[in-house]
Amino acid sequence: MKHTEINDELYDYLVAHGDNSDPLLAELARVTQEKVKDLWIMQIAPEQGTLMEMLVRISGARSAVEIGTFTGYSGICIARGLPEDGTLLCCDVSDEWATIAREYFERSGVASKIDLRIAPALETMRTLPADRTFDFAFIDADKANYEAYYEALLERLTPNGLILFDNVLWSGSVINPQDQSDNTVALRKLNDRIAADDRVQSVMLSISDGLTLVRKRS
Ligand SMILES: C[S@@+](CC[C@H](N)C(=O)[O-])C[C@H]1O[C@@H](n2cnc3c(N)ncnc32)[C@H](O)[C@@H]1O
């Protein structure tokens, strides 16, 4: 058992010791809290955003997709890691939250890279040309569809491309056998499926609510 237990103080320390204080993202986090109240918790954590931008950048990804854009925080992080001519397809079902996302995509200077589509993500995926591929994908939406997103994206993923799945620990519920709620069961199934899948290499990180990185084997 080689891990360090995180408490609030240690968490503040690790956030303070990384590039996690971008003023525009901090403003977006504040605005999201004001406008969507309790649902702000759906936004990714700052250090996860930094990690995601770094992964996009160091992997050299040019084409990315995000399922679950909300008010735009993770989308900005992904887009910032892409080159100037890179593209990010953002999928969400909420026009209301997309209005905030669009404003912050503009203000962060990444709007020209982003194509934001408002429709269930599986429908959006079905409308894409058969030869549309992605180097990087981030899944952070309805848990019941995570397995469907996995299959739909894996076939469009370039060799060595990455898929990131958010909330894979589900506040620890994945190891609570008493919890048989739909979302918990869906996440457990996804986690088991990825772990047993020879097509990919994967690692589950304990950042935030759990983040799995999946690399498609070449
Ligand atoms: C956890 S939030 C995403 C948070 C976002 N990644 C961020 O960093 O701010 C989940 C989002 O998934 C969207 N969503 C739910 N079901 C969806 C579906 N079937 N297709 C696309 N988006 C969906 C919701 O509208 C919501 O904005």
The ligand as a Gaussian input file, in Angstrom:
#p B3LYP/6-31G(d) Opt

LIG

0 1
 C      -19.930000      16.752000     -14.806000
 S      -20.571000      17.886000     -15.964000
 C      -19.164000      18.259000     -16.969000
 C      -18.180000      19.188000     -16.286000
 C      -17.154000      19.794000     -17.218000
 N      -16.293000      18.764000     -17.757000
 C      -16.327000      20.864000     -16.521000
 O      -15.137000      20.689000     -16.303000
 O      -16.907000      21.897000     -16.165000
 C      -21.550000      16.817000     -16.960000
 C      -22.127000      17.472000     -18.198000
 O      -22.597000      16.412000     -19.043000
 C      -23.719000      16.881000     -19.742000
 N      -24.477000      15.720000     -20.251000
 C      -25.318000      14.898000     -19.589000
 N      -25.815000      13.964000     -20.394000
 C      -25.257000      14.168000     -21.616000
 C      -25.375000      13.526000     -22.889000
 N      -26.161000      12.449000     -23.061000
 N      -24.661000      14.022000     -23.921000
 C      -23.856000      15.102000     -23.758000
 N      -23.710000      15.747000     -22.580000
 C      -24.403000      15.295000     -21.525000
 C      -24.469000      17.732000     -18.718000
 O      -25.347000      18.644000     -19.355000
 C      -23.307000      18.393000     -17.965000
 O      -23.029000      19.672000     -18.481000

